[in-house]
């Protein structure tokens, strides 16, 4: 046996390294836990862009007009039957949805592309339609969905 028994433990440097790793991990987790309102609006616009493209394609495939109708809180899609507009049901993609973090301010340019209250955009049977810009806004954040009339939709 030796005179001096060596005690085991952590050095100050080892403890500091562990604390830095824990701090970085918590910092990354807190950034993900607090979403940015502009990013949320951007994601909502991207989701809506894909749904508008799908609605346009549905109108051409079904050979019937399909309408996007929205209020500040929610939106849905309608299909034109012989005498009336019917809500699209049984379609998981074109179902009625609430806007995430609504209510939103919706602006359509030109306003002649659809009615404004509730906002309505109709896609016809033809592959060429009128171009429009749909602006989603909440607080100080704004995102625009631009349709060129020939089936291309972009988020700006």
KAPE-V953803 format. One record per residue. RES is the residue in one small letter. PHI is phi in degrees with one decimal (none if undefined). Layout:
RES:PHI  RES:PHI
This chain:
x:none  x:-89.0  x:-65.4  x:-107.2  x:-78.5  x:-84.1  x:-86.7  x:-100.6  x:179.9  x:-96.1  x:-83.2  x:-62.1  x:-64.4  x:-62.2  x:-65.1  x:-64.4  x:-62.4  x:-62.6  x:-64.7  x:-64.5  x:-61.9  x:-63.6  x:-63.0  x:-64.1  x:-62.4  x:-65.4  x:-63.1  x:-66.9  x:-66.2  x:-70.3  x:-65.7  x:-75.0  x:-77.1  x:-111.1  x:-69.0  x:-82.6  x:-58.1  x:-66.6  x:-66.2  x:-61.1  x:-65.7  x:-63.3  x:-63.9  x:-62.4  x:-65.3  x:-65.3  x:-62.5  x:-65.8  x:-59.5  x:-64.0  x:-68.5  x:-65.7  x:-62.4  x:-63.9  x:-63.0  x:-61.6  x:-64.8  x:-62.0  x:-61.5  x:-70.4  x:-67.3  x:-75.1  x:59.5  x:-142.8  x:-62.3  x:-123.5  x:-118.4  x:-95.8  x:-127.4  x:-140.2  x:-114.8  x:-60.2  x:-98.7  x:-153.3  x:-148.3  x:-154.5  x:-121.9  x:-122.8  x:-118.7  x:-85.5  x:-98.0  x:-56.3  x:-121.0  x:-155.0  x:-90.9  x:-116.9  x:-63.6  x:-76.2  x:-122.2  x:77.8  x:-118.6  x:-64.9  x:-81.8  x:-96.3  x:-75.6  x:-69.4  x:-139.2  x:-90.2  x:-69.4  x:-70.1  x:59.8  x:-74.1  x:-78.0  x:-111.2  x:-90.7  x:-114.0  x:-126.1  x:-118.6  x:-130.2  x:-75.9  x:-61.9  x:-71.3  x:-68.0  x:-174.8  x:-75.9  x:-103.8  x:-135.2  x:-67.7  x:-63.3  x:-141.1  x:-123.5  x:-109.1  x:-103.6  x:-88.4  x:-76.8  x:-84.8  x:-72.1  x:-106.6  x:-139.2  x:-76.2  x:-70.1  x:-152.8  x:-127.7  x:-109.2  x:-105.6  x:-106.5  x:-139.1  x:-153.0  x:60.5  x:-98.7  x:-101.0  x:-139.2  x:-138.6  x:-113.7  x:-109.5  x:-109.4  x:-112.4  x:-89.7  x:94.2  x:-117.9  x:103.5  x:-102.0  x:-120.3  x:-132.7  x:-103.5  x:-119.6
